[in-house]
Amino acid sequence: MRDEVKGRWSILLAGILWSLAGVFIKSLDLHPLTIVFYRSLFAALCFFPFLRKKSWAVSLPLAVSVVSFTAAISSFVWANKLTTAANAIVLQYTAPIFVFLFVRLLFRETVSRLNWMTLAAGMVGVGVIFLGSSGEPDAPGVMVALLSGLLFSVYMTNLRFLKGIDPRSLTLVNNMVCSLALFPLARSQLSLSLMEGLALAVMGVVQLALK
């Protein structure tokens, strides 16, 4: 029971930390990919001390992991710039809905009635957001946010194939590859003010790495 309570508190803390992303992203006058680049760079630096030899090996699931991770967090940050932070975060949390479907199709897992009810309720919520943004300036942001949820579901489902990799090493690899991939796109805006640097460091270390 003690472990279960710790798990629930950890989930709550992770949700709070993840929700802070919208506040930071809205406050930074930077290109979305520049934000993603620095956030992943700082997160990767946090995990370098935990890197162990032979803790991971190049494989198709690892490639899917880094690509889906990079695409998911990039689209999430971009969505925050295009629509409200609330829309971006709520639509990103559609990821479990897609996970239900993926595990059913890929692993033939039984989806409980309660999960199907949750899936239906989630789809109704998504429909409400779509109807509310139809024809509005933030409609593209809603679409990108929903794409972020889909990409995160691919990332989470793919974790089933990466059970043998230390989570810290996987987090390091994901963020390191993400920052390297985005460097060519972000290098034109690498100059930061002190406050921007501090905000991005907090996003990388506290909001992303600790989560």
C-alpha positions, 0 to 999 in steps of 0.5 A: 500500500505504501508503494501504491500511495507513493505511485499516486503522489508521483503521478500527481507531481508529474502532472503538476510539473508537466502542466507548468510547461504552458506557463514557461512556454507562453512567457518565452519569446522564442521559436518553439523549436528553440525552446524544445532544443534547450529544454532537452539539452538541459534534461540530457545534461542532468542524466549524463552522470547516470549513463552506464556502458552497454546500458542500451543498444541501437535498435528499431524500438530505440529509433522509434522512441527518439523519433516519436519523443522528439516529434511529440514534445516539439508539437506540444511546444508548438501547440502552446504557441498556437493555442491556449495552454489549456487546450494544448495540455488537455489534448496532449492528454488524449495520449492514453486514449490512443494507447488503449487502441494501440495495445488492443491492436498490437498486444491483443490486450483486453480493454476493460469496460471502465477504460472504454467509458473513459475513452468515450468521455475523452473523445467527447471532450476532444469533440467539444474542444474541436467544435469550440475552435472551429473557424477560430485562429487557434484551430491549427494549434488544436490540430497540432496539440491532438497530433502531440497526443497521438505521438506521445501514445506511440512513444508510450506504447513503444516502451513495451519493447524497451523494457531492458533499457535503464529508464535513465539511459533511455531518457538521456538518449531521447533528450540528447538525440532531440537536442542534436536533431533540432540544433540546425533549426535552433542555431539562428536563435541561440543567444539568450537573456539571463532570464530566458536561460534560467527559465529554459534550465528550469524547464529542462531540469525540473519540469522535464528531467525530474518528471 
